[in-house]
Structure formats: structure tokens, C-alpha cells
Amino acid sequence: MAQRGIFITFEGVEGAGKTTQVQRLATALGPDVVVTREPGGTPVSERIRDVFLTSDRITTMTELLLIAAARAQHVDERIRPALASNQIVICDRFIDATVAYQGYRGGIDLEIIHQLNHVATGGLIPDITFMLDLSPEIGLQRQQQDETYRDRLDKEPLEFHRRVREGYLATAKSEPHRVKLIDATQSPDAVHSQILTEYQKFLSK
């Protein structure tokens, strides 16, 4: 199935403001935008998300396989059909999250992750990724101040969150043509403005 729409993803550590910026960009781009998330996005994938986020005893490899299963369903059922209909799809987390969380945080070989991502997505890669960069210390502090619901990943030790950020920064460095690094310490308005600027640059190409 040929990709005709535009596939946008958002990535970042906990508390970076992804959800806010996803909604703001969707509003700016108009009504015909599909907003979704990972893990999740379809009934089956959302059930997998519940298992993923609420299971106390779960190995990193099990995490990876659950994410891959949820992603395969998500791509086939929702993302590819929307792109084939010439829609814009904005997804909160995608393949880069797996590299950061199950790779850099969890220690699984990155080649295994890349191969599994390829199988789960059928080779689908985002057209542009906005990576909201923030120190984990600030991100977790934001969550506490906002009294945001914290799942089991949020509650992991600070060192784990630092590894996640390291993974994200490594991806941004290796794929600058796709991944746009955004300073998430700025105000929400400033972050949104920078995202719109980068998106216009992308369209002009």
C-alpha cells in the first residue's frame, strides 16, 4: 500500500510535553488529521498497552514483543489506511521509543530492535519526527507538580530515564534528516512555534 499522506511522530522523555504538542499541531493542521498513540491506537493495541503498563513483573524482552505486536496491529489497522487516504497521521511515540526504552534503557541489542521494528511496521518510517528534549530531572519534576498519573515506567529510577534520553539523542544525531530535536525547556508556545517552523521546512522540501 503506497504511502500518500504524511506521517508525523513525537518522541521524548517523560514530562517533555508530547501530548500537549501533539494536540496543538493537530489543531494547527486542520480537521482531517488522525491523532493516535503507541502503544495503542486500536482496540487490540490498547489492550496490549494495559498489559504493558500495569504488569509488575515483566521482562524487557516481553516489553519489546508486546510493543511489536501492538505496533503491527496499529500500523495495519489504522496508520497505513489513513496514509493511503492521503491523511496526515500524528502519532505519540513510535519506533524511536522502542530504541530508547527497550534498547538504551533495557539493554536489548539494537539490531534486534531494528529488525523487529521493520517486521512490525512493514518498513514504515515516519516522514518527520519531533523529538522533545528535556533532562529527566525536569521532566519527572513536571509530572509531580502537575499530579500526572504515573505508570510503572514513570516510577523507574532516574538512571533509567537518563538512558532513555541518551537513546533519543543518539537517534537524533544519526538521523538528522528525519528527527528534529526541539528544546522542551522552552514555553509551550515557543515549542509549538519551533515545531511549526520545522514542519514548514519539511513541506518546502
Backbone as a printed PyTorch tensor [residue, N CA C, xyz], in Angstrom:
tensor([[[ 0.8540, -1.2010,  0.0000],
         [ 0.0000,  0.0000,  0.0000],
         [ 0.8860,  1.2470,  0.0000]],

        [[ 0.7480,  2.0690, -1.0050],
         [ 1.6160,  3.2360, -1.1310],
         [ 1.2670,  4.2810, -0.0810]],

        [[ 2.3150,  4.9130,  0.4260],
         [ 2.0980,  5.9910,  1.3900],
         [ 1.8790,  7.2950,  0.6360]],

        [[ 0.7190,  7.9100,  0.8310],
         [ 0.4140,  9.1630,  0.1460],
         [ 0.2050, 10.3150,  1.1190]],

        [[-0.1180,  9.9840,  2.3740],
         [-0.2760, 11.0350,  3.3610],
         [ 1.0630, 11.3780,  3.9950]],

        [[ 1.0060, 12.1040,  5.0990],
         [ 2.2230, 12.4910,  5.8280],
         [ 2.1770, 11.8610,  7.2110]],

        [[ 3.2650, 11.2120,  7.5750],
         [ 3.3430, 10.5130,  8.8470],
         [ 4.2900, 11.2610,  9.7860]],

        [[ 3.7290, 11.8240, 10.8550],
         [ 4.4710, 12.6220, 11.8350],
         [ 4.4820, 11.8920, 13.1660]],

        [[ 5.6300, 11.8390, 13.8130],
         [ 5.6870, 11.2380, 15.1500],
         [ 6.3140, 12.2080, 16.1440]],

        [[ 5.9420, 12.0190, 17.4010],
         [ 6.5030, 12.7910, 18.5070],
         [ 7.1820, 11.8270, 19.4750]],

        [[ 8.3600, 12.2220, 19.9450],
         [ 9.1080, 11.4090, 20.9000],
         [ 9.6450, 12.3020, 22.0160]],

        [[10.0390, 11.6700, 23.1170],
         [10.6320, 12.4340, 24.2120],
         [10.5100, 11.7070, 25.5310]],

        [[11.2940, 12.1510, 26.4890],
         [11.2690, 11.5540, 27.8230],
         [ 9.9620, 11.9020, 28.5190]],

        [[ 9.7210, 11.2360, 29.6420],
         [ 8.5130, 11.5050, 30.4150],
         [ 8.4950, 12.9770, 30.8530]],

        [[ 7.3330, 13.6240, 30.7020],
         [ 7.1900, 15.0030, 31.1330],
         [ 7.6590, 16.0460, 30.1370]],

        [[ 8.0180, 15.6100, 28.9160],
         [ 8.5370, 16.5640, 27.9220],
         [ 7.4440, 17.3830, 27.2630]],

        [[ 6.1800, 16.9840, 27.4300],
         [ 5.0780, 17.7590, 26.8530],
         [ 4.5880, 17.2470, 25.5200]],

        [[ 4.8350, 15.9830, 25.2140],
         [ 4.4280, 15.4410, 23.9200],
         [ 2.9290, 15.5420, 23.6760]],

        [[ 2.1500, 15.1300, 24.6510],
         [ 0.6980, 15.1080, 24.4660],
         [ 0.1600, 16.4920, 24.1240]],

        [[ 0.6550, 17.4960, 24.8340],
         [ 0.2350, 18.8760, 24.5680],
         [ 0.5920, 19.3000, 23.1520]],

        [[ 1.8230, 19.0040, 22.7360],
         [ 2.2860, 19.4440, 21.4180],
         [ 1.6430, 18.6520, 20.2830]],

        [[ 1.3310, 17.3860, 20.5290],
         [ 0.6010, 16.6010, 19.5330],
         [-0.7480, 17.2590, 19.2530]],

        [[-1.4610, 17.6060, 20.2960],
         [-2.7870, 18.2080, 20.1340],
         [-2.7030, 19.5840, 19.4800]],

        [[-1.6950, 20.3510, 19.8510],
         [-1.5690, 21.6900, 19.2700],
         [-1.2460, 21.6270, 17.7790]],

        [[-0.3780, 20.7050, 17.3950],
         [-0.0610, 20.5830, 15.9770],
         [-1.2680, 20.0720, 15.2070]],

        [[-1.9880, 19.1150, 15.7720],
         [-3.1730, 18.5900, 15.1040],
         [-4.1970, 19.7010, 14.8720]],

        [[-4.3890, 20.5410, 15.8640],
         [-5.3180, 21.6710, 15.7250],
         [-4.8510, 22.6240, 14.6360]],

        [[-3.5460, 22.8730, 14.5880],
         [-2.9920, 23.8030, 13.6040],
         [-3.1090, 23.2740, 12.1740]],

        [[-3.0620, 21.9540, 12.0200],
         [-3.0660, 21.3680, 10.6800],
         [-4.4680, 21.1180, 10.1310]],

        [[-5.4880, 21.2770, 10.9680],
         [-6.8500, 21.1680, 10.4600],
         [-7.5680, 19.9070, 10.8950]],

        [[-8.8430, 19.7730, 10.4830],
         [-9.6980, 18.6940, 10.9850],
         [-9.3860, 17.3120, 10.4360]],

        [[-8.7740, 17.2360,  9.2800],
         [-8.5540, 15.9310,  8.6390],
         [-7.2130, 15.3230,  9.0630]],

        [[-6.9710, 15.3240, 10.3700],
         [-5.7170, 14.7770, 10.9090],
         [-6.0590, 13.6160, 11.8300]],

        [[-5.3520, 12.5240, 11.6730],
         [-5.5320, 11.3610, 12.5340],
         [-4.5130, 11.4430, 13.6670]],

        [[-4.9880, 11.5050, 14.9050],
         [-4.1100, 11.5440, 16.0780],
         [-4.1860, 10.1990, 16.7760]],

        [[-3.0400,  9.6040, 17.0310],
         [-3.0080,  8.2940, 17.6550],
         [-1.7940,  8.1840, 18.5730]],

        [[-1.6140,  6.9960, 19.1670],
         [-0.5190,  6.8540, 20.1250],
         [-0.0140,  5.4160, 20.1610]],

        [[ 1.1830,  5.2640, 20.7240],
         [ 1.7340,  3.9330, 20.9490],
         [ 2.2740,  3.8320, 22.3710]],

        [[ 2.1960,  2.6210, 22.9570],
         [ 1.3930,  1.5250, 22.4250],
         [-0.0820,  1.8570, 22.5060]],

        [[-0.8230,  1.4080, 21.5270],
         [-2.2510,  1.6960, 21.4850],
         [-2.7090,  2.0420, 20.0870]],

        [[-3.8070,  2.7770, 19.9940],
         [-4.2890,  3.2510, 18.7060],
         [-5.3820,  2.4160, 18.0790]],

        [[-5.5370,  1.1770, 18.5140],
         [-6.6240,  0.3070, 18.0670],
         [-7.1230, -0.4550, 19.2980]],

        [[-8.3090, -1.0530, 19.2370],
         [-8.7950, -1.7980, 20.4030],
         [-7.8270, -2.8830, 20.8780]],

        [[-7.2960, -3.6600, 19.9480],
         [-6.3460, -4.7140, 20.3280],
         [-5.0800, -4.1080, 20.9290]],

        [[-4.5550, -3.0800, 20.2830],
         [-3.3120, -2.4590, 20.7520],
         [-3.4870, -1.7870, 22.1060]],

        [[-4.6720, -1.2380, 22.3590],
         [-4.9270, -0.6110, 23.6610],
         [-4.9740, -1.6660, 24.7740]],

        [[-5.4860, -2.8460, 24.4670],
         [-5.4820, -3.9170, 25.4650],
         [-4.0550, -4.3560, 25.7710]],

        [[-3.2250, -4.4100, 24.7460],
         [-1.8130, -4.7350, 24.9580],
         [-1.1530, -3.6400, 25.7830]],

        [[-1.5220, -2.3920, 25.5320],
         [-0.9780, -1.2740, 26.3030],
         [-1.2600, -1.4460, 27.7960]],

        [[-2.4780, -1.8610, 28.1130],
         [-2.8360, -2.0590, 29.5130],
         [-1.9440, -3.1120, 30.1650]],

        [[-1.7240, -4.2140, 29.4690],
         [-0.8320, -5.2630, 29.9950],
         [ 0.5750, -4.7120, 30.1650]],

        [[ 1.0400, -3.9740, 29.1630],
         [ 2.3990, -3.4270, 29.1600],
         [ 2.6370, -2.4810, 30.3400]],

        [[ 1.6740, -1.6120, 30.6250],
         [ 1.8780, -0.5660, 31.6260],
         [ 1.4810, -0.9620, 33.0440]],

        [[ 0.7070, -2.0250, 33.1820],
         [ 0.2180, -2.3650, 34.5180],
         [ 0.8190, -3.6440, 35.0920]],

        [[ 1.5970, -4.3600, 34.3070],
         [ 2.1990, -5.6080, 34.8000],
         [ 3.4410, -5.3100, 35.6300]],

        [[ 3.4570, -5.7810, 36.8520],
         [ 4.5890, -5.5170, 37.7430],
         [ 5.8210, -6.3320, 37.3670]],

        [[ 5.6080, -7.5820, 37.0410],
         [ 6.7270, -8.4530, 36.6980],
         [ 6.7130, -8.7110, 35.2000]],

        [[ 7.5630, -7.9930, 34.4940],
         [ 7.6170, -8.1070, 33.0370],
         [ 9.0560, -7.8740, 32.5960]],

        [[ 9.5960, -8.7840, 31.8090],
         [10.9710, -8.6420, 31.3560],
         [11.0430, -7.6450, 30.2090]],

        [[12.2220, -7.1410, 29.9600],
         [12.3950, -6.1760, 28.8650],
         [12.1070, -6.8220, 27.5210]],

        [[12.4660, -8.0910, 27.3580],
         [12.1710, -8.7770, 26.0980],
         [10.6710, -8.9330, 25.9110]],

        [[ 9.9480, -9.2080, 26.9920],
         [ 8.4910, -9.2810, 26.8960],
         [ 7.9230, -7.9160, 26.5110]],

        [[ 8.4710, -6.8460, 27.1010],
         [ 8.0710, -5.4920, 26.7120],
         [ 8.2140, -5.3110, 25.2060]],

        [[ 9.3780, -5.6890, 24.6890],
         [ 9.6730, -5.4960, 23.2710],
         [ 8.6730, -6.2390, 22.3930]],

        [[ 8.3850, -7.4880, 22.7480],
         [ 7.4760, -8.2840, 21.9340],
         [ 6.0390, -7.7760, 22.0180]],

        [[ 5.6380, -7.3130, 23.1990],
         [ 4.3020, -6.7260, 23.3310],
         [ 4.1760, -5.4690, 22.4770]],

        [[ 5.1880, -4.6150, 22.5510],
         [ 5.1810, -3.3800, 21.7610],
         [ 5.1180, -3.6990, 20.2720]],

        [[ 5.8920, -4.6950, 19.8410],
         [ 5.9070, -5.0650, 18.4280],
         [ 4.5410, -5.5710, 17.9780]],

        [[ 3.8890, -6.3680, 18.8300],
         [ 2.5580, -6.8840, 18.4860],
         [ 1.5500, -5.7410, 18.3830]],

        [[ 1.5770, -4.8420, 19.3610],
         [ 0.6730, -3.6940, 19.3360],
         [ 0.9360, -2.8320, 18.1100]],

        [[ 2.1980, -2.6530, 17.7760],
         [ 2.5760, -1.8100, 16.6370],
         [ 2.1210, -2.4250, 15.3120]],

        [[ 2.2910, -3.7200, 15.1660],
         [ 1.8870, -4.3820, 13.9270],
         [ 0.3910, -4.1890, 13.6780]],

        [[-0.4150, -4.3570, 14.7200],
         [-1.8570, -4.1580, 14.6060],
         [-2.1890, -2.7000, 14.2920]],

        [[-1.4970, -1.8010, 14.9660],
         [-1.7170, -0.3620, 14.8100],
         [-1.4170,  0.0970, 13.3870]],

        [[-0.2770, -0.3280, 12.8680],
         [ 0.1240,  0.0800, 11.5200],
         [-0.8510, -0.4560, 10.4780]],

        [[-1.1970, -1.7420, 10.5960],
         [-2.0700, -2.3580,  9.5910],
         [-3.4990, -1.8350,  9.6540]],

        [[-4.0030, -1.6410, 10.8720],
         [-5.4100, -1.2870, 11.0220],
         [-5.6780,  0.2050, 10.9200]],

        [[-4.7300,  1.0240, 11.3510],
         [-5.0360,  2.4500, 11.4220],
         [-4.0890,  3.3480, 10.6270]],

        [[-2.7850,  3.1720, 10.8070],
         [-1.8500,  4.1330, 10.2070],
         [-1.7950,  4.0240,  8.6930]],

        [[-1.5420,  2.8260,  8.1690],
         [-1.4320,  2.6860,  6.7160],
         [-2.7310,  3.0570,  5.9850]],

        [[-3.8990,  2.6350,  6.4690],
         [-5.1290,  3.0510,  5.7740],
         [-5.3050,  4.5690,  5.7470]],

        [[-4.9500,  5.2410,  6.8310],
         [-5.0730,  6.7000,  6.8600],
         [-4.1140,  7.3530,  5.8690]],

        [[-2.8940,  6.8590,  5.8210],
         [-1.9160,  7.4070,  4.8770],
         [-2.3480,  7.1450,  3.4400]],

        [[-2.9290,  5.9820,  3.2090],
         [-3.3950,  5.6530,  1.8580],
         [-4.5570,  6.5440,  1.4310]],

        [[-5.2580,  7.0960,  2.4240],
         [-6.3680,  8.0220,  2.1400],
         [-5.8940,  9.4680,  2.0860]],

        [[-4.5750,  9.6560,  2.0280],
         [-3.9660, 10.9820,  1.9090],
         [-4.1860, 11.8380,  3.1480]],

        [[-4.2960, 11.2170,  4.2980],
         [-4.4510, 11.9490,  5.5460],
         [-3.1040, 12.1630,  6.2270]],

        [[-3.0760, 13.1430,  7.1150],
         [-1.9180, 13.3570,  7.9690],
         [-2.1180, 12.5390,  9.2370]],

        [[-1.1270, 11.7610,  9.6020],
         [-1.1840, 10.9550, 10.8200],
         [-0.1400, 11.4930, 11.8010]],

        [[-0.5760, 11.8070, 13.0160],
         [ 0.3340, 12.2350, 14.0800],
         [ 0.2860, 11.1880, 15.1780]],

        [[ 1.4290, 10.6010, 15.4720],
         [ 1.4840,  9.5230, 16.4540],
         [ 2.3900,  9.8990, 17.6290]],

        [[ 1.8500,  9.7440, 18.8250],
         [ 2.5940,  9.9770, 20.0710],
         [ 3.3940,  8.7160, 20.3790]],

        [[ 4.6710,  8.7430, 20.0540],
         [ 5.6390,  7.6470, 20.1420],
         [ 5.4750,  6.6720, 18.9760]],

        [[ 6.6510,  6.1360, 18.5550],
         [ 6.6560,  5.1100, 17.5000],
         [ 7.9720,  4.3390, 17.6330]],

        [[ 8.6160,  4.0340, 16.5330],
         [ 9.7780,  3.1350, 16.5650],
         [10.9460,  3.6590, 17.3910]],

        [[11.1460,  4.9690, 17.4350],
         [12.2800,  5.5300, 18.1860],
         [12.1380,  5.2850, 19.6810]],

        [[10.9020,  5.2050, 20.1630],
         [10.6790,  4.9380, 21.5800],
         [11.1930,  3.5500, 21.9560]],

        [[11.0340,  2.6010, 21.0440],
         [11.4950,  1.2410, 21.3200],
         [13.0130,  1.2000, 21.4250]],

        [[13.6830,  1.9360, 20.5610],
         [15.1490,  2.0250, 20.6410],
         [15.5720,  2.6220, 21.9800]],

        [[14.8850,  3.6900, 22.3930],
         [15.2630,  4.3830, 23.6260],
         [14.9340,  3.5720, 24.8750]],

        [[13.7240,  3.0230, 24.9290],
         [13.2710,  2.3510, 26.1460],
         [13.7450,  0.9020, 26.2550]],

        [[13.5140,  0.1140, 25.2230],
         [13.9130, -1.2910, 25.3250],
         [15.3840, -1.5060, 24.9420]],

        [[15.9480, -0.5690, 24.1720],
         [17.3500, -0.6570, 23.8030],
         [18.2650, -0.0130, 24.8220]],

        [[18.2770,  1.3110, 24.8610],
         [19.1940,  2.0160, 25.7520],
         [18.8450,  1.8050, 27.2220]],

        [[17.5540,  1.8330, 27.5600],
         [17.1670,  1.6010, 28.9510],
         [17.2270,  0.1260, 29.3080]],

        [[16.7130, -0.7220, 28.4090],
         [16.5590, -2.1370, 28.7310],
         [17.7170, -3.0300, 28.3610]],

        [[18.5990, -2.5350, 27.5020],
         [19.7980, -3.2910, 27.1750],
         [19.6610, -4.3260, 26.0750]],

        [[18.5430, -4.3240, 25.3490],
         [18.3970, -5.2620, 24.2400],
         [19.2010, -4.7720, 23.0500]],

        [[19.8320, -5.6930, 22.3530],
         [20.6750, -5.3570, 21.2020],
         [19.8790, -4.5330, 20.1880]],

        [[20.4540, -3.4230, 19.7610],
         [19.7260, -2.5160, 18.8620],
         [19.4170, -3.1470, 17.5170]],

        [[20.2490, -4.0560, 17.0590],
         [19.9840, -4.7090, 15.7800],
         [18.7150, -5.5500, 15.8540]],

        [[18.5210, -6.2270, 16.9810],
         [17.2810, -6.9970, 17.1730],
         [16.0770, -6.0640, 17.1320]],

        [[16.2000, -4.9220, 17.8110],
         [15.0900, -3.9600, 17.8450],
         [14.7830, -3.4220, 16.4560]],

        [[15.8200, -3.0740, 15.6990],
         [15.6000, -2.5450, 14.3490],
         [14.9300, -3.5880, 13.4590]],

        [[15.3690, -4.8380, 13.5800],
         [14.7750, -5.9020, 12.7700],
         [13.3050, -6.1160, 13.1310]],

        [[13.0230, -6.1360, 14.4330],
         [11.6480, -6.3620, 14.8680],
         [10.7530, -5.1790, 14.4980]],

        [[11.2770, -3.9730, 14.6240],
         [10.5200, -2.7920, 14.1900],
         [10.1660, -2.8940, 12.7080]],

        [[11.1350, -3.3440, 11.9170],
         [10.9110, -3.4610, 10.4740],
         [ 9.8110, -4.4760, 10.1780]],

        [[ 9.8380, -5.5940, 10.9000],
         [ 8.8140, -6.6240, 10.7000],
         [ 7.4450, -6.0900, 11.1090]],

        [[ 7.3780, -5.4370, 12.2710],
         [ 6.0960, -4.9570, 12.8070],
         [ 5.4710, -3.8670, 11.9390]],

        [[ 6.3130, -3.0400, 11.3180],
         [ 5.8020, -1.9000, 10.5460],
         [ 5.7520, -2.1540,  9.0470]],

        [[ 6.3450, -3.2570,  8.6070],
         [ 6.4570, -3.4720,  7.1700],
         [ 7.3700, -2.4580,  6.5200]],

        [[ 8.3040, -1.9330,  7.3030],
         [ 9.2630, -0.9540,  6.7850],
         [ 8.7810,  0.4840,  6.8120]],

        [[ 7.6530,  0.7500,  7.4780],
         [ 7.1290,  2.1220,  7.5390],
         [ 7.9890,  2.9870,  8.4640]],

        [[ 8.4290,  4.1210,  7.9390],
         [ 9.2520,  5.0760,  8.6900],
         [ 8.5300,  6.4220,  8.7010]],

        [[ 8.5110,  7.1350,  9.8310],
         [ 7.8910,  8.4700,  9.8460],
         [ 8.5540,  9.4020,  8.8440]],

        [[ 7.7710, 10.3100,  8.2890],
         [ 8.3360, 11.3200,  7.3900],
         [ 9.1210, 12.3620,  8.1760]],

        [[ 8.6140, 12.7060,  9.3490],
         [ 9.3030, 13.6630, 10.2070],
         [ 8.9740, 13.3380, 11.6610]],

        [[ 9.9780, 13.4620, 12.5150],
         [ 9.8110, 13.1680, 13.9380],
         [10.2440, 14.3770, 14.7540]],

        [[ 9.3770, 14.8160, 15.6410],
         [ 9.7170, 15.9080, 16.5530],
         [10.1090, 15.2880, 17.8900]],

        [[11.3600, 15.4540, 18.2510],
         [11.8830, 14.8760, 19.4750],
         [12.0360, 15.9850, 20.5120]],

        [[11.1800, 15.9530, 21.5290],
         [11.1930, 16.9830, 22.5600],
         [12.2360, 16.6160, 23.6100]],

        [[13.3190, 17.3780, 23.6390],
         [14.4340, 17.0490, 24.5110],
         [14.3630, 17.8010, 25.8330]],

        [[14.5440, 17.0470, 26.9110],
         [14.4360, 17.5970, 28.2530],
         [15.2080, 16.6880, 29.1970]],

        [[15.8400, 17.2650, 30.1960],
         [16.5120, 16.4130, 31.1750],
         [15.4590, 15.6390, 31.9580]],

        [[15.7250, 14.3740, 32.2840],
         [14.7450, 13.5760, 33.0410],
         [14.3880, 14.2050, 34.3760]],

        [[15.3440, 14.8880, 34.9960],
         [15.0740, 15.5190, 36.2830],
         [13.9280, 16.5290, 36.1600]],

        [[13.9910, 17.3640, 35.1250],
         [12.9520, 18.3690, 34.9120],
         [11.6350, 17.7030, 34.5240]],

        [[11.7030, 16.6960, 33.6570],
         [10.5020, 16.0250, 33.2060],
         [ 9.7270, 15.3680, 34.3400]],

        [[10.4470, 14.6570, 35.2100],
         [ 9.7850, 13.9890, 36.3320],
         [ 9.2500, 15.0020, 37.3360]],

        [[ 9.9680, 16.1110, 37.4840],
         [ 9.5030, 17.1700, 38.3800],
         [ 8.2040, 17.7760, 37.8510]],

        [[ 8.1240, 17.9650, 36.5490],
         [ 6.9010, 18.4820, 35.9360],
         [ 5.7200, 17.5560, 36.2220]],

        [[ 5.9470, 16.2650, 36.0840],
         [ 4.8730, 15.3120, 36.3310],
         [ 4.3720, 15.3840, 37.7690]],

        [[ 5.2940, 15.5040, 38.6960],
         [ 4.9220, 15.5750, 40.1050],
         [ 4.1340, 16.8510, 40.3990]],

        [[ 4.5620, 17.9620, 39.8010],
         [ 3.8750, 19.2300, 40.0140],
         [ 2.4770, 19.2270, 39.4180]],

        [[ 2.3340, 18.5620, 38.2620],
         [ 1.0400, 18.5060, 37.5870],
         [ 0.1410, 17.4060, 38.1270]],

        [[ 0.6730, 16.6220, 39.0490],
         [-0.0540, 15.4780, 39.6050],
         [-0.5310, 14.5500, 38.4920]],

        [[ 0.3330, 14.3670, 37.4900],
         [ 0.0320, 13.4930, 36.3700],
         [ 0.0580, 12.0360, 36.8230]],

        [[-0.8660, 11.2260, 36.2740],
         [-0.8460,  9.7960, 36.5780],
         [ 0.4960,  9.2160, 36.1600]],

        [[ 1.1000,  8.4350, 37.0440],
         [ 2.4120,  7.8730, 36.7750],
         [ 2.3120,  6.3560, 36.6630]],

        [[ 2.6940,  5.8150, 35.4850],
         [ 2.6820,  4.3680, 35.2980],
         [ 4.0060,  3.7730, 35.7720]],

        [[ 4.1900,  2.4840, 35.5600],
         [ 5.3790,  1.8200, 36.1150],
         [ 6.6810,  2.3330, 35.5060]],

        [[ 6.6580,  2.7930, 34.2530],
         [ 7.8800,  3.3290, 33.6490],
         [ 8.2460,  4.6780, 34.2670]],

        [[ 7.2350,  5.4850, 34.5510],
         [ 7.4850,  6.7830, 35.1800],
         [ 8.1890,  6.6160, 36.5250]],

        [[ 7.8790,  5.5280, 37.2090],
         [ 8.3700,  5.3270, 38.5670],
         [ 9.7470,  4.6610, 38.6270]],

        [[10.3300,  4.3970, 37.4760],
         [11.6430,  3.7550, 37.4700],
         [12.7220,  4.7300, 37.9500]],

        [[13.8850,  4.2070, 38.3640],
         [14.9770,  5.0600, 38.8690],
         [15.4170,  6.1020, 37.8350]],

        [[15.9500,  7.2000, 38.3350],
         [16.3730,  8.3050, 37.4740],
         [17.3720,  7.8490, 36.4140]],

        [[18.2590,  6.9340, 36.7660],
         [19.2680,  6.4580, 35.8230],
         [18.6240,  5.8270, 34.5960]],

        [[17.5010,  5.1420, 34.7700],
         [16.8080,  4.5580, 33.6380],
         [16.3200,  5.6440, 32.6900]],

        [[15.7870,  6.7190, 33.2370],
         [15.2840,  7.8270, 32.4160],
         [16.4370,  8.5360, 31.6910]],

        [[17.5880,  8.5810, 32.3330],
         [18.7610,  9.1720, 31.6780],
         [19.1820,  8.3370, 30.4690]],

        [[19.0870,  7.0330, 30.5990],
         [19.4310,  6.1520, 29.4750],
         [18.4500,  6.3440, 28.3270]],

        [[17.1910,  6.5340, 28.6440],
         [16.1830,  6.7850, 27.6130],
         [16.5410,  8.0490, 26.8320]],

        [[16.8860,  9.0930, 27.5550],
         [17.2680, 10.3300, 26.8720],
         [18.5110, 10.1170, 26.0100]],

        [[19.4590,  9.3660, 26.5220],
         [20.6680,  9.0690, 25.7530],
         [20.3060,  8.3840, 24.4440]],

        [[19.3580,  7.4560, 24.5080],
         [18.9290,  6.7670, 23.3000],
         [18.2640,  7.6960, 22.3080]],

        [[17.4240,  8.5780, 22.8010],
         [16.7760,  9.5420, 21.9220],
         [17.7910, 10.4700, 21.2440]],

        [[18.7430, 10.9530, 22.0230],
         [19.7470, 11.8570, 21.4570],
         [20.6100, 11.1490, 20.4180]],

        [[20.8930,  9.8740, 20.6570],
         [21.6810,  9.1070, 19.6830],
         [20.9150,  8.9560, 18.3730]],

        [[19.6160,  8.7220, 18.4580],
         [18.7920,  8.6070, 17.2550],
         [18.7370,  9.9350, 16.5090]],

        [[18.5710, 11.0200, 17.2450],
         [18.5260, 12.3430, 16.6110],
         [19.8290, 12.6540, 15.8890]],

        [[20.9340, 12.2530, 16.4860],
         [22.2440, 12.5100, 15.8810],
         [22.4470, 11.6740, 14.6200]],

        [[21.9350, 10.4510, 14.6200],
         [22.1490,  9.5530, 13.4880],
         [21.1770,  9.7980, 12.3380]],

        [[20.0260, 10.4340, 12.6220],
         [19.0290, 10.6690, 11.5700],
         [18.5400, 12.1130, 11.5690]],

        [[19.4310, 13.0830, 11.3930],
         [19.0220, 14.4940, 11.4480],
         [18.0770, 14.9040, 10.3260]],

        [[18.0610, 14.1640,  9.2250],
         [17.1530, 14.4880,  8.1200],
         [15.7020, 14.2350,  8.4990]],

        [[15.4800, 13.2880,  9.3960],
         [14.1120, 12.9510,  9.8230],
         [13.7680, 13.4880, 11.2030]],

        [[14.6990, 13.3850, 12.1280],
         [14.4330, 13.7200, 13.5270],
         [14.8250, 15.1620, 13.8150]],

        [[13.8670, 15.9560, 14.2570],
         [14.0960, 17.3550, 14.5870],
         [14.1000, 17.5070, 16.1080]],

        [[15.2440, 17.8710, 16.6490],
         [15.4110, 17.9920, 18.0900],
         [14.8710, 19.3460, 18.5550]],

        [[13.9370, 19.3070, 19.4810],
         [13.2810, 20.5110, 19.9760],
         [13.5870, 20.6790, 21.4600]],

        [[14.0250, 21.8710, 21.8480],
         [14.3250, 22.1580, 23.2490],
         [13.0150, 22.2990, 24.0280]],

        [[12.7130, 21.2930, 24.8390],
         [11.4430, 21.2720, 25.5620],
         [11.4810, 22.0520, 26.8630]],

        [[12.6000, 22.7340, 27.1430],
         [12.6260, 23.6070, 28.3240],
         [11.9600, 24.9380, 28.0200]],

        [[11.6950, 25.2070, 26.7460],
         [11.0260, 26.4450, 26.3500],
         [ 9.5530, 26.4030, 26.7770]],

        [[ 8.8910, 27.5400, 26.6620],
         [ 7.4650, 27.5920, 26.9510],
         [ 6.7120, 26.7500, 25.9220]],

        [[ 5.5180, 26.2690, 26.2380],
         [ 4.7190, 25.5150, 25.2590],
         [ 4.5000, 26.2780, 23.9570]],

        [[ 4.2990, 27.5980, 24.0510],
         [ 4.1100, 28.4040, 22.8370],
         [ 5.3670, 28.4040, 21.9780]],

        [[ 6.5240, 28.5360, 22.6170],
         [ 7.7880, 28.5640, 21.8770],
         [ 8.0640, 27.2070, 21.2350]],

        [[ 7.7690, 26.1450, 21.9510],
         [ 7.9560, 24.7980, 21.3970],
         [ 7.0520, 24.6020, 20.1880]],

        [[ 5.8050, 24.9900, 20.3100],
         [ 4.8520, 24.8620, 19.2060],
         [ 5.3020, 25.6610, 17.9910]],

        [[ 5.7880, 26.8640, 18.2350],
         [ 6.2670, 27.7100, 17.1360],
         [ 7.4410, 27.0640, 16.4080]],

        [[ 8.3660, 26.4740, 17.1710],
         [ 9.5260, 25.8210, 16.5520],
         [ 9.0880, 24.5970, 15.7530]],

        [[ 8.1150, 23.8600, 16.2790],
         [ 7.6020, 22.6900, 15.5660],
         [ 6.9740, 23.1090, 14.2360]],

        [[ 6.1870, 24.1810, 14.2550],
         [ 5.5710, 24.6640, 13.0180],
         [ 6.6240, 25.1100, 12.0050]],

        [[ 7.6730, 25.7530, 12.4890],
         [ 8.7590, 26.1860, 11.6020],
         [ 9.4330, 24.9900, 10.9390]],

        [[ 9.7390, 23.9690, 11.7360],
         [10.3750, 22.7680, 11.1980],
         [ 9.4490, 22.0440, 10.2250]],

        [[ 8.1680, 22.0620, 10.5160],
         [ 7.2150, 21.3970,  9.6330],
         [ 7.1270, 22.1160,  8.2850]],

        [[ 7.1430, 23.4330,  8.3140],
         [ 7.1270, 24.1900,  7.0630],
         [ 8.3860, 23.9370,  6.2460]],

        [[ 9.5170, 23.8140,  6.9150],
         [10.7670, 23.4730,  6.2100],
         [10.6460, 22.1160,  5.5500]],

        [[10.0440, 21.1660,  6.2720],
         [ 9.8430, 19.8300,  5.7280],
         [ 8.9600, 19.8690,  4.4750]],

        [[ 7.8730, 20.6360,  4.5480],
         [ 6.9630, 20.7340,  3.4050],
         [ 7.6280, 21.3790,  2.2000]],

        [[ 8.5120, 22.3320,  2.4640],
         [ 9.1680, 23.0500,  1.3620],
         [10.1360, 22.1660,  0.5840]],

        [[10.5210, 21.0620,  1.2030],
         [11.4420, 20.1380,  0.5140],
         [10.6760, 19.1890, -0.4130]]])
